[in-house]
Amino acid sequence: MPVVTVRAGSKQRSGELDTLVRKATEKASDLLEQSDRVLVVYGKGSASIYYEGDGAPPGPVATARPS
């Protein structure tokens, strides 16, 4: 089963969990367009997203940056 790892990437601890959840949700939503099932497993500072697929790597996560 292919897996994608998403990291919070924030240096600020207070917003790290929110950033991680947002990124994991975006990536899981993208993967659900290609797969029937997606499993998100949260760890410390990262989330592993397992999905059913052909093994082709999914596209990059698009993140909005504040202006």
Secondary structure as UniProt FT lines:
FT   STRAND          3..7
FT   HELIX           13..32
FT   TURN            33..34
FT   STRAND          38..42
FT   STRAND          46..51
//
